[in-house]
Amino acid sequence: MATPEAGPRPGGRSGHGRVPTAPDPLPIPVVDNHTHLDIARDGEEPADVADTVAKAAAVGVDRLVQIGCDLPGARFTAEVVDKHPEVLGGVALHPNEAPRLAEAGSLDAAYREIEELAAHPRIRVIGETGLDYFRTGPDGVGVQQDSFRWHIDVAKRLGKALQIHDRDAHDDVLRILAEEGAPERTVMHCFSGDVGIARQCVERGYFLSFAGTVTFKNARSLRDALAVTPLEQVLVETDAPYLTPAPWRGATNAPYLVPLTVRVMAGVMGVAVPILCEALSANSERVYGPW
């Protein structure tokens, strides 16, 4: 999950409050492998899940992975995956949640509930977990790292995939994964590293998931990282309702906008759109299993 983007936005031209038009459908269906159907941006109503699923399917995004990264979101996720066969789920405590819960004395109870929810057969992901040094100060680093280690252990014990949030913490994320031993299926959600980090992740067998940020004009280093990612290790996501791809940067994101990101990714990787779509679909089912 990302907070609203830092820096200037296009405001009234294509910013928050304007609804993007649907892109042309993809030739082969793909998966939005990280979205937040439970989160609404300030001043907006929560999206209707059935409507969101239908709009995505209409443009070739026929499967979603809903991520609940606090207790209310995790409970919501467990309910949604039972009602909507197009949706699988992930549950965890976001890196910024762990210090807050620890300070309140409720972290252990939250861990227990997350592990209980994660046992659901349609919850296929432990995540998003990881480290976020952007929004949590030095006092919270130790709790974040302990929480990350706990989530890694749960993913391995339950046989679930792991989705990682990494913000301004690349070295520590890779170090802790090496120390603990990463699960067999590990996804770097909303990949934000450079070519060097991408190469390390690829060598370790991790999957790199790219969001709308890869379409931004100032994201040259991110596109360079995508260019060295093999087809068999790449995924796509929205991280909705944030990180809307160009030309709608700043507007509210949703799974139906995935085709905009996919087409940019295909250009960067030098492959035809149908070939990339096939890889994205196959990789998603390798990570999460069949829907």
DAKABEL-V689499 format. One record per residue. N is the residue number from 1. RES is the residue in one letter. PHI is phi in radians with two decimals (* if undefined). NEAR is the number of other ideal C-beta (glycine too) atoms within 12 Angstrom. Layout:
# DAKABEL-V689499
n/res/phi/near
N/RES/PHI/NEAR
N/RES/PHI/NEAR
This chain:
# DAKABEL-V689499
n/res/phi/near
1/M/*/43
2/A/-2.03/36
3/T/-1.38/21
4/P/-0.90/25
5/E/-1.04/30
6/A/-1.34/15
7/G/1.55/11
8/P/-1.19/13
9/R/-2.17/22
10/P/-1.32/22
11/G/0.99/13
12/G/-1.15/11
13/R/-1.27/16
14/S/-2.61/21
15/G/-1.58/22
16/H/-0.93/27
17/G/1.90/19
18/R/-1.78/20
19/V/-1.62/20
20/P/-1.13/34
21/T/-1.36/17
22/A/-1.21/23
23/P/-1.35/31
24/D/-1.06/17
25/P/-1.11/24
26/L/-1.33/38
27/P/-1.29/21
28/I/-2.37/24
29/P/-1.10/31
30/V/-2.26/45
31/V/-2.01/47
32/D/-1.46/52
33/N/-1.56/52
34/H/-2.89/50
35/T/-2.49/53
36/H/-2.15/49
37/L/-1.24/42
38/D/-1.57/31
39/I/-1.87/34
40/A/-2.03/22
41/R/-1.29/27
42/D/-0.91/13
43/G/1.45/11
44/E/-2.01/19
45/E/-1.44/12
46/P/-1.03/22
47/A/-1.18/32
48/D/-1.34/15
49/V/-1.11/29
50/A/-1.07/18
51/D/-1.16/18
52/T/-1.07/37
53/V/-1.10/31
54/A/-1.15/21
55/K/-1.13/31
56/A/-1.17/40
57/A/-1.07/29
58/A/-1.13/22
59/V/-1.95/33
60/G/1.59/35
61/V/-2.04/43
62/D/-1.70/30
63/R/-2.44/38
64/L/-2.30/48
65/V/-2.05/51
66/Q/-1.51/52
67/I/-1.96/51
68/G/-1.86/44
69/C/-2.02/44
70/D/-2.54/31
71/L/-1.10/30
72/P/-1.04/22
73/G/-1.15/35
74/A/-1.18/40
75/R/-1.13/25
76/F/-1.02/32
77/T/-1.05/43
78/A/-1.08/30
79/E/-1.32/24
80/V/-1.12/38
81/V/-1.18/36
82/D/-1.37/20
83/K/-1.64/18
84/H/-2.23/29
85/P/-1.15/17
86/E/-1.37/30
87/V/-2.05/42
88/L/-1.81/41
89/G/-2.33/50
90/G/-2.38/56
91/V/-2.36/51
92/A/-3.05/48
93/L/-1.83/48
94/H/-0.97/44
95/P/-0.91/45
96/N/-1.39/34
97/E/-1.32/39
98/A/-1.01/41
99/P/-1.08/30
100/R/-1.14/24
101/L/-1.21/29
102/A/-1.09/28
103/E/-1.12/15
104/A/-1.46/15
105/G/1.35/10
106/S/-2.10/19
107/L/-1.19/25
108/D/-1.10/18
109/A/-1.13/16
110/A/-1.14/34
111/Y/-0.99/31
112/R/-1.06/19
113/E/-1.19/26
114/I/-1.05/44
115/E/-1.15/26
116/E/-1.11/19
117/L/-1.14/37
118/A/-1.18/39
119/A/-1.30/21
120/H/-1.03/27
121/P/-1.14/18
122/R/-1.71/32
123/I/-1.59/41
124/R/-1.87/41
125/V/-2.30/52
126/I/-1.76/49
127/G/2.79/54
128/E/-1.62/53
129/T/-2.20/55
130/G/2.40/49
131/L/-2.38/40
132/D/-2.44/39
133/Y/-1.57/26
134/F/-1.38/21
135/R/-1.82/24
136/T/-1.99/30
137/G/-1.33/15
138/P/-0.96/11
139/D/-1.13/13
140/G/-1.67/29
141/V/-1.11/26
142/G/-1.07/18
143/V/-1.14/30
144/Q/-1.03/41
145/Q/-1.15/31
146/D/-1.10/26
147/S/-1.12/41
148/F/-1.03/45
149/R/-1.10/31
150/W/-1.08/34
151/H/-1.13/48
152/I/-1.04/35
153/D/-1.10/25
154/V/-1.10/35
155/A/-1.00/40
156/K/-1.24/23
157/R/-1.15/16
158/L/-1.63/28
159/G/1.24/20
160/K/-1.79/40
161/A/-1.23/47
162/L/-2.07/48
163/Q/-1.96/52
164/I/-1.95/51
165/H/-1.69/49
166/D/-2.33/42
167/R/-2.22/32
168/D/1.02/21
169/A/-2.55/32
170/H/-0.94/28
171/D/-1.11/17
172/D/-1.20/25
173/V/-1.05/42
174/L/-1.16/29
175/R/-1.11/19
176/I/-1.18/32
177/L/-1.07/35
178/A/-1.19/19
179/E/-1.16/15
180/E/-1.50/25
181/G/1.51/16
182/A/-1.21/36
183/P/-1.02/32
184/E/-1.02/19
185/R/-2.02/33
186/T/-2.11/41
187/V/-2.04/48
188/M/-1.53/48
189/H/-1.15/51
190/C/0.80/43
191/F/-0.90/48
192/S/-2.28/36
193/G/-1.52/36
194/D/-1.69/21
195/V/-1.05/21
196/G/-1.08/17
197/I/-1.15/29
198/A/-1.03/35
199/R/-1.08/21
200/Q/-1.09/28
201/C/-1.12/38
202/V/-1.08/27
203/E/-1.06/18
204/R/-1.46/24
205/G/1.52/21
206/Y/-1.31/39
207/F/-1.66/44
208/L/-1.89/47
209/S/-1.86/56
210/F/-1.91/48
211/A/-1.86/47
212/G/-1.05/46
213/T/-1.01/39
214/V/-1.17/45
215/T/-1.59/36
216/F/-1.25/30
217/K/-1.03/16
218/N/-1.58/16
219/A/-1.81/30
220/R/-1.01/17
221/S/-1.14/22
222/L/-1.22/34
223/R/-1.16/29
224/D/-1.10/21
225/A/-1.15/34
226/L/-1.07/43
227/A/-1.10/28
228/V/-1.75/28
229/T/-1.61/40
230/P/-1.14/23
231/L/-0.94/27
232/E/-1.36/22
233/Q/-2.19/34
234/V/-1.90/46
235/L/-2.35/51
236/V/-2.29/55
237/E/-2.68/55
238/T/-1.78/52
239/D/1.02/47
240/A/-1.00/45
241/P/-1.61/38
242/Y/-1.88/35
243/L/1.05/46
244/T/-1.13/40
245/P/-1.21/41
246/A/-1.09/27
247/P/-1.63/22
248/W/-1.92/36
249/R/-0.89/36
250/G/1.73/31
251/A/-1.34/35
252/T/-1.33/38
253/N/-1.51/46
254/A/-2.79/47
255/P/-0.99/53
256/Y/-1.18/40
257/L/-1.63/45
258/V/-0.92/57
259/P/-0.98/39
260/L/-1.09/41
261/T/-1.22/52
262/V/-1.04/51
263/R/-1.19/32
264/V/-1.16/32
265/M/-1.03/44
266/A/-1.05/34
267/G/-1.11/19
268/V/-1.14/26
269/M/-1.44/32
270/G/1.24/16
271/V/-2.21/23
272/A/-1.21/19
273/V/-0.98/29
274/P/-1.05/19
275/I/-1.15/23
276/L/-1.13/38
277/C/-1.04/35
278/E/-1.03/26
279/A/-1.16/31
280/L/-1.07/46
281/S/-1.16/34
282/A/-1.13/24
283/N/-1.09/32
284/S/-1.07/40
285/E/-1.31/24
286/R/-1.13/24
287/V/-1.38/42
288/Y/-1.88/41
289/G/1.48/20
290/P/-1.27/16
291/W/-1.32/24
